[in-house]
Amino acid sequence: MQPAHSIAGRIIADLPGSPPIDHIALAVRDTGDSLRLYVDVLGLTADPQEVVPSENLKVTFLNGPNIRLEILEPLPGDSAVARFLDKRGEGLHHVCFVVQNIVDTLEALESAGYQLVDRQPRPGRHGEILAFVHPKSTNGVMIELYERRSPAQRGAAGGSASDGTVESTFHGVGGLTTGDDR
């Protein structure tokens, strides 16, 4: 079993020009309320909202000089984020770390005893690959691992639809299907 400090080194090491945390995701009941605080009062800028039909979710990224927030609002009906809100209320949903090699990071986390939501990375909406670590094993905070890929590496990894919807795989939510949407 690897010591915990070597796992952290893999997550944040050698990422020139890239912060180790890509974003922090917040689960909310009303995106408008969040925009009033983070955009109108605190001055962050909002990317266009996207609807993710496969997750029954509305997503808005907010950007500032030293921060990127992902606002997750469930659409009517069942979804992982709706269950999260019912169980835990509004607040922190996950922290997304940029990693250099997601496969190695997943192997290191699993060998150190951490519970993975995704044993293998999956494609995200902009060609990146991502995976989630279950909050039961990470002090109650879900962790997203995110590996950026070059256009050559992306291939047919997917992307956003021109109508503002995002198909099947989505960067940022980690639909927990374990029945425990912590």
SEGU-159563 format. One record per residue (C-alpha): residue number from 0; residue in three letters; x, y, z. Coordinates in steps of 0.05 Angstrom, whole numbers, plus 5000, padded with zeros to 4 digits. Example, Ala and Ser with C-alpha at 12.3 -4.5 7.8 and 13.67 -1.06 7.14 Angstrom:
<rs>
> num,residu,xx,yy,zz
> 0,ALA,5246,4910,5156
> 1,SER,5273,4979,5143
</rs>
This chain:
<rs>
> num,residu,xx,yy,zz
> 0,MET,5000,5000,5000
> 1,GLN,5026,5069,4981
> 2,PRO,5033,5124,5032
> 3,ALA,4980,5178,5026
> 4,HIS,5031,5233,5013
> 5,SER,5053,5201,4947
> 6,ILE,4981,5201,4923
> 7,ALA,4976,5276,4934
> 8,GLY,5040,5286,4896
> 9,ARG,5011,5251,4836
> 10,ILE,4949,5294,4836
> 11,ILE,4982,5363,4836
> 12,ALA,5053,5351,4809
> 13,ASP,5082,5380,4745
> 14,LEU,5023,5417,4715
> 15,PRO,5056,5479,4686
> 16,GLY,5008,5536,4675
> 17,SER,4950,5497,4704
> 18,PRO,4922,5503,4774
> 19,PRO,4915,5437,4812
> 20,ILE,4841,5452,4826
> 21,ASP,4799,5461,4763
> 22,HIS,4735,5479,4798
> 23,ILE,4691,5473,4859
> 24,ALA,4619,5450,4847
> 25,LEU,4560,5473,4887
> 26,ALA,4492,5439,4887
> 27,VAL,4436,5491,4890
> 28,ARG,4360,5492,4884
> 29,ASP,4359,5558,4846
> 30,THR,4415,5580,4799
> 31,GLY,4386,5651,4798
> 32,ASP,4398,5659,4873
> 33,SER,4470,5637,4864
> 34,LEU,4481,5684,4806
> 35,ARG,4456,5742,4847
> 36,LEU,4510,5729,4899
> 37,TYR,4569,5706,4857
> 38,VAL,4558,5749,4795
> 39,ASP,4520,5811,4818
> 40,VAL,4554,5820,4885
> 41,LEU,4621,5784,4881
> 42,GLY,4635,5801,4808
> 43,LEU,4646,5732,4777
> 44,THR,4627,5722,4705
> 45,ALA,4578,5668,4683
> 46,ASP,4587,5623,4623
> 47,PRO,4523,5606,4585
> 48,GLN,4480,5556,4623
> 49,GLU,4479,5485,4595
> 50,VAL,4425,5432,4603
> 51,VAL,4450,5361,4612
> 52,PRO,4390,5316,4595
> 53,SER,4426,5252,4614
> 54,GLU,4436,5279,4685
> 55,ASN,4370,5319,4688
> 56,LEU,4412,5379,4706
> 57,LYS,4425,5452,4691
> 58,VAL,4499,5473,4696
> 59,THR,4531,5542,4699
> 60,PHE,4605,5555,4706
> 61,LEU,4626,5619,4741
> 62,ASN,4695,5649,4731
> 63,GLY,4738,5697,4771
> 64,PRO,4811,5715,4774
> 65,ASN,4828,5658,4821
> 66,ILE,4766,5615,4822
> 67,ARG,4721,5573,4779
> 68,LEU,4654,5550,4807
> 69,GLU,4606,5500,4776
> 70,ILE,4534,5512,4796
> 71,LEU,4491,5449,4792
> 72,GLU,4415,5456,4793
> 73,PRO,4372,5394,4783
> 74,LEU,4314,5399,4734
> 75,PRO,4246,5373,4757
> 76,GLY,4246,5298,4768
> 77,ASP,4297,5249,4795
> 78,SER,4373,5260,4789
> 79,ALA,4436,5248,4830
> 80,VAL,4439,5323,4847
> 81,ALA,4365,5325,4868
> 82,ARG,4378,5266,4915
> 83,PHE,4441,5301,4940
> 84,LEU,4400,5363,4956
> 85,ASP,4346,5323,4991
> 86,LYS,4397,5288,5034
> 87,ARG,4448,5342,5048
> 88,GLY,4419,5408,5026
> 89,GLU,4452,5462,4985
> 90,GLY,4527,5469,4986
> 91,LEU,4592,5436,4966
> 92,HIS,4581,5379,4916
> 93,HIS,4652,5362,4894
> 94,VAL,4722,5389,4884
> 95,CYS,4755,5377,4817
> 96,PHE,4830,5365,4815
> 97,VAL,4870,5368,4750
> 98,VAL,4915,5307,4745
> 99,GLN,4971,5290,4698
> 100,ASN,4954,5216,4690
> 101,ILE,4884,5197,4712
> 102,VAL,4895,5122,4705
> 103,ASP,4956,5123,4750
> 104,THR,4919,5167,4800
> 105,LEU,4859,5121,4802
> 106,GLU,4905,5060,4813
> 107,ALA,4941,5096,4869
> 108,LEU,4877,5117,4903
> 109,GLU,4846,5048,4898
> 110,SER,4909,5013,4924
> 111,ALA,4909,5062,4982
> 112,GLY,4838,5040,5000
> 113,TYR,4796,5096,4971
> 114,GLN,4728,5079,4942
> 115,LEU,4722,5097,4869
> 116,VAL,4657,5116,4835
> 117,ASP,4692,5105,4768
> 118,ARG,4745,5050,4763
> 119,GLN,4761,5074,4692
> 120,PRO,4760,5145,4667
> 121,ARG,4704,5167,4622
> 122,PRO,4700,5222,4570
> 123,GLY,4677,5291,4589
> 124,ARG,4642,5344,4548
> 125,HIS,4704,5378,4520
> 126,GLY,4747,5317,4505
> 127,GLU,4778,5312,4574
> 128,ILE,4774,5248,4614
> 129,LEU,4748,5246,4685
> 130,ALA,4731,5201,4743
> 131,PHE,4701,5209,4812
> 132,VAL,4722,5185,4881
> 133,HIS,4665,5168,4929
> 134,PRO,4655,5216,4987
> 135,LYS,4648,5159,5037
> 136,SER,4723,5149,5033
> 137,THR,4744,5223,5026
> 138,ASN,4717,5256,5089
> 139,GLY,4648,5269,5059
> 140,VAL,4672,5308,4998
> 141,MET,4666,5277,4929
> 142,ILE,4729,5286,4888
> 143,GLU,4730,5293,4813
> 144,LEU,4795,5277,4777
> 145,TYR,4804,5312,4710
> 146,GLU,4857,5300,4658
> 147,ARG,4861,5350,4602
> 148,ARG,4876,5320,4533
> 149,SER,4905,5349,4470
> 150,PRO,4861,5352,4408
> 151,ALA,4900,5291,4381
> 152,GLN,4884,5252,4444
> 153,ARG,4811,5272,4444
> 154,GLY,4789,5236,4381
> 155,ALA,4715,5225,4385
> 156,ALA,4709,5241,4459
> 157,GLY,4648,5285,4449
> 158,GLY,4629,5357,4461
> 159,SER,4573,5406,4471
> 160,ALA,4513,5407,4426
> 161,SER,4500,5473,4391
> 162,ASP,4433,5482,4425
> 163,GLY,4463,5488,4495
> 164,THR,4450,5416,4514
> 165,VAL,4504,5367,4530
> 166,GLU,4496,5294,4510
> 167,SER,4508,5230,4549
> 168,THR,4574,5240,4584
> 169,PHE,4585,5303,4624
> 170,HIS,4643,5336,4658
> 171,GLY,4626,5353,4729
> 172,VAL,4570,5313,4759
> 173,GLY,4590,5242,4774
> 174,GLY,4523,5210,4775
> 175,LEU,4528,5166,4837
> 176,THR,4486,5106,4825
> 177,THR,4504,5072,4890
> 178,GLY,4441,5097,4924
> 179,ASP,4483,5141,4970
> 180,ASP,4487,5210,4936
> 181,ARG,4528,5242,4990
</rs>
